[in-house]
Structures are given as structure tokens and as C-alpha cells.
Amino acid sequence: MGSIMSIRQIYTESAFRNFCYLIINEQDAICIDPFEGGPIGQILESEGLTLSSIINTHEHWDHIQGNDFLKDKYGCPVYAHHAASKKIPTCTDGLKEGDHLKLGDISLEVLDTPGHTMSHLCILVRQRDKVLGVLTGDTLFNAGVGNCHNGGDPAVLYETITKKIGALSDEVPVYPGHDYLENNLRFTLSITPENKEAHRMLDQLVSAKEKYFNEVTTIGKERQINTFMHLDNRSLRNSLKLIDADDKKIFLRLRELRNSW
């Protein structure tokens, strides 16, 4: 039987190191970014869960290719950013900033978070007054942010990270769309080698020898280990030789360096 309430992180074993998610409340579930439909269907069947809907954070194929199987099997709606709805053949409903989907007493609030693509959304999960987490797709990763190669804009991503993601409270858990933590930590340490928390996490990750990072960080932790979230750090600015630059210039330089890392 399903959990009373959980955010279930599912690692896909893919070359792209995707995560997809099941948000479960009693016996109902919502699937976020199904990489493959079959394995999700097996979990739902084995736990007696009903899939009420699918949400795609954006239109890239590795976040939507499980839609067909699950939509056909469960007859559920498929939600995505309103500007991505025509780019996703299975999409039935477009979402905008501030929209809410309900799963019992769970509320999923839509955040409009362009940058990785211009039609990207993140999901803030609440149960009554408690924030249970933010599902960030390819906007925010553990110790990194998304690239902007396929329909995105790094200047727009800067605004999203600093104003939308950066406005979230430190205690909010972060559920990203991929596990890129090891490379991202190594990038952080290439810029700010004195970052003790990044060193600690990298040592822990390497020694654990797990297939993927199966812990959950928080916005507060990201402010410590994510170079894109502490743009005023003097050591970082010295390393980039941009000590007096504005935050946007720092962010864009970091994104440029990470592109070739």
C-alpha cells in the first residue's frame, strides 16, 4: 500500500541520470517528469496506487517520454507550462504562475521558472501550511543550475535563480531533475577550493560509492555549496577576477565556465 504522504524520488539508471517523482497522498499519486512509463506503472501497481495526473516541468524529451504509456494506461491529464503545451504532444492542460493542483490536502503550486527553457515550471509542494519541498526540474540542481543550450537564456535563468528560487526559505527541501552532484561539487571547488561543506559532501559521496546521490538537500544547503547561489562570495569573485562586477555578470561567467567543465 502507498505511503500516507510522500515525495518519492525515482532514479532512472539512464545515461542522463534523470530523477522522476511520485507525489503520493493516501492511494493517489501525481507523477512528475516520467522518463519511462513502464517502471512508474510497476510501482503504482505494486503499491495499489492510482495515478491522478502527470506534470512535466518542461518540454525536453527526457522529461516527457513516459507520458504516452501512463496517459494511455490511467487516462489521466498531462499538465505542463502553458507555453510548452503545444511542444508536448500528450499535454492536455497548460499551467501558469500561481496555479494550484490538489491531491487531497496536498497543494502543488506552480512557479514560472524560465531559463533552462523559456517554458519551464517548478512545483512547490505544500501540505496545509507546511512546505514539503520544491521540485526544480532542470532549473536548480544540487550544487548547480541548468544549462541553456536548448531553448534557454542564461540571463533569464539568472533572474529565476536569484528572484524566484532564491526567495524560498532555507528549510525547503530540493528535488532536482537530475543527479549531477559530483561534477557540480567539483566545479564549485574549482572556483572556491576553501568551501568546506562542498569538500565534505564530495568526500562523503565518493566514499559511499552509490549509483546516485540519494539524500535530499535544502535551499539553505544549496546556498552553501552552489556557486550560483552565493554570487556575493568574495573568494568566488577573486577567483573569477570580477571582484567589483554585479551579480548578473558573475552568474553569466559561472554558467559560461560550467558549460565547458
ROFI-135015 format. One record per residue (C-alpha): residue in three letters; z, y, x. Coordinates in pm, whole numbers, padded with zeros to 5 digits, always signed. Layout:
REM residues N
AlaZYX;...
END
This chain:
REM residues 261
Met+00000+00000+00000;Gly-00065+00356+00113;Ser+00192+00595+00250;Ile+00359+00834+00007;Met+00212+01119+00210;Ser+00045+01115+00548;Ile-00230+01265+00758;Arg-00388+00956+00912;Gln-00580+01014+01235;Ile-00855+00759+01297;Tyr-01017+00729+01639;Thr-01376+00614+01611;Glu-01431+00445+01951;Ser-01754+00646+01977;Ala-01907+00799+02288;Phe-01830+01137+02134;Arg-01460+01049+02098;Asn-01455+01160+01732;Phe-01149+01169+01514;Cys-01178+01144+01138;Tyr-00886+01171+00898;Leu-00745+01038+00576;Ile-00507+01263+00387;Ile-00308+01024+00171;Asn-00079+01104-00120;Glu+00059+00807-00312;Gln-00254+00592-00368;Asp-00514+00868-00347;Ala-00694+00985-00035;Ile-00931+01252+00091;Cys-01148+01176+00394;Ile-01225+01446+00649;Asp-01538+01410+00866;Pro-01622+01038+00826;Phe-01801+00926+01143;Glu-01872+00587+00984;Gly-01817+00487+00625;Gly-01754+00114+00673;Pro-01430+00134+00874;Ile-01292+00401+00638;Gly-01377+00181+00341;Gln-01194-00112+00502;Ile-00879+00096+00545;Leu-00897+00217+00186;Glu-00949-00137+00052;Ser-00676-00295+00264;Glu-00421-00037+00154;Gly-00525-00014-00210;Leu-00627+00349-00182;Thr-00872+00541-00397;Leu-01099+00796-00229;Ser-01099+01112-00438;Ser-01326+01326-00217;Ile-01483+01384+00123;Ile-01467+01710+00319;Asn-01699+01790+00609;Thr-01575+02061+00844;His-01937+02135+00942;Glu-02288+02000+00932;His-02326+01818+01266;Trp-02431+01454+01224;Asp-02123+01301+01387;His-01903+01458+01118;Ile-02112+01359+00816;Gln-02286+01027+00879;Gly-02023+00828+00688;Asn-02080+01035+00373;Asp-02352+00814+00222;Phe-02157+00489+00234;Leu-01836+00638+00097;Lys-02004+00850-00171;Asp-02203+00551-00297;Lys-01902+00322-00297;Tyr-01648+00557-00455;Gly-01865+00803-00647;Cys-01664+01092-00506;Pro-01769+01453-00445;Val-01854+01575-00096;Tyr-01730+01922-00002;Ala-01842+02143+00287;His-01870+02509+00380;His-02091+02679+00121;Ala-02339+02780+00393;Ala-02365+02419+00514;Ser-02416+02264+00171;Lys-02795+02266+00197;Lys-02780+02124+00550;Ile-02578+01819+00437;Pro-02789+01603+00202;Thr-02488+01438+00037;Cys-02292+01760-00023;Thr-02208+01824-00388;Asp-01985+02134-00365;Gly-01961+02437-00137;Leu-01629+02583-00026;Lys-01529+02937+00068;Glu-01232+03102+00238;Gly-00919+03067+00026;Asp-01044+02780-00191;His-00791+02503-00256;Leu-00834+02134-00322;Lys-00544+01938-00471;Leu-00422+01586-00407;Gly-00115+01553-00625;Asp+00133+01803-00483;Ile-00072+01839-00163;Ser-00282+02154-00132;Leu-00576+02178+00107;Glu-00656+02543+00179;Val-00998+02632+00317;Leu-01017+02858+00623;Asp-01359+03004+00707;Thr-01381+02944+01084;Pro-01730+03019+01222;Gly-01821+02999+01589;His-01895+02637+01676;Thr-02144+02669+01393;Met-02171+02957+01151;Ser-02080+02730+00861;His-01758+02571+00985;Leu-01433+02539+00793;Cys-01084+02427+00886;Ile-00830+02283+00644;Leu-00467+02391+00618;Val-00262+02115+00455;Arg+00050+02207+00258;Gln+00299+02016+00051;Arg+00469+02271-00168;Asp+00592+02540+00077;Lys+00567+02329+00393;Val+00261+02341+00619;Leu+00189+01984+00730;Gly-00098+02059+00966;Val-00434+02219+01028;Leu-00748+02008+01062;Thr-00963+02204+01302;Gly-01289+02008+01330;Asp-01480+02140+01631;Thr-01320+02485+01628;Leu-00999+02409+01819;Phe-00940+02104+02036;Asn-00629+02003+02225;Ala-00637+02241+02525;Gly-00984+02370+02437;Val-01228+02508+02182;Gly-01569+02400+02055;Asn-01896+02476+02227;Cys-02154+02700+02064;His-02476+02523+02167;Asn-02597+02402+01826;Gly-02600+02691+01583;Gly-02289+02875+01703;Asp-02190+03202+01865;Pro-01910+03238+02125;Ala-01838+03597+02028;Val-01778+03483+01669;Leu-01568+03190+01793;Tyr-01352+03440+01981;Glu-01277+03621+01655;Thr-01195+03292+01480;Ile-00963+03165+01753;Thr-00777+03490+01807;Lys-00751+03611+01448;Lys-00763+03301+01227;Ile-00623+03014+01435;Gly-00403+03247+01637;Ala-00240+03373+01317;Leu-00094+03029+01241;Ser+00272+02960+01315;Asp+00375+02782+01634;Glu+00512+02480+01448;Val+00186+02393+01268;Pro+00055+02051+01386;Val-00305+02045+01513;Tyr-00553+01771+01415;Pro-00883+01820+01605;Gly-01223+01660+01553;His-01249+01503+01900;Asp-01030+01381+02183;Tyr-01135+01589+02482;Leu-00782+01644+02609;Glu-00811+01507+02961;Asn-01117+01714+03053;Asn-00969+02018+02882;Leu-00641+01989+03073;Arg-00830+01955+03399;Phe-01024+02268+03308;Thr-00702+02453+03229;Leu-00559+02352+03567;Ser-00876+02458+03748;Ile-00815+02811+03618;Thr-00434+02820+03612;Pro-00310+02547+03851;Glu+00052+02655+03808;Asn+00056+02556+03437;Lys+00349+02312+03441;Glu+00304+02186+03086;Ala-00064+02111+03144;His+00032+01919+03458;Arg+00300+01724+03269;Met+00066+01633+02986;Leu-00214+01529+03221;Asp+00022+01308+03424;Gln+00152+01151+03102;Leu-00200+01096+02969;Val-00332+00937+03287;Ser-00029+00711+03335;Ala-00038+00593+02972;Lys-00393+00456+03016;Glu-00454+00471+02641;Lys-00803+00484+02491;Tyr-00731+00823+02343;Phe-00461+01087+02306;Asn-00264+00962+02006;Glu+00001+01231+01984;Val-00011+01550+01779;Thr+00024+01890+01941;Thr+00115+02213+01763;Ile-00022+02565+01765;Gly+00274+02656+01987;Lys+00187+02382+02234;Glu-00175+02498+02236;Arg-00058+02846+02329;Gln+00092+02684+02642;Ile-00190+02450+02752;Asn-00504+02604+02605;Thr-00661+02873+02826;Phe-00848+03008+02523;Met-00517+03088+02355;His-00338+03279+02630;Leu-00602+03532+02726;Asp-00345+03787+02847;Asn-00214+03549+03116;Arg-00217+03742+03443;Ser-00277+03434+03657;Leu-00577+03340+03444;Arg-00717+03691+03474;Asn-00667+03691+03851;Ser-00841+03355+03875;Leu-01140+03490+03683;Lys-01134+03820+03880;Leu-01121+04001+03547;Ile-00770+04142+03564;Asp-00840+04452+03352;Ala-01102+04305+03117;Asp-01047+04293+02742;Asp-00955+03963+02579;Lys-01304+03904+02442;Lys-01461+03921+02787;Ile-01201+03674+02918;Phe-01274+03434+02631;Leu-01651+03453+02680;Arg-01617+03392+03053;Leu-01393+03090+02989;Arg-01642+02948+02739;Glu-01924+03001+02989;Leu-01730+02820+03263;Arg-01631+02535+03031;Asn-01996+02484+02934;Ser-02072+02359+03285;Trp-01737+02187+03353;
END
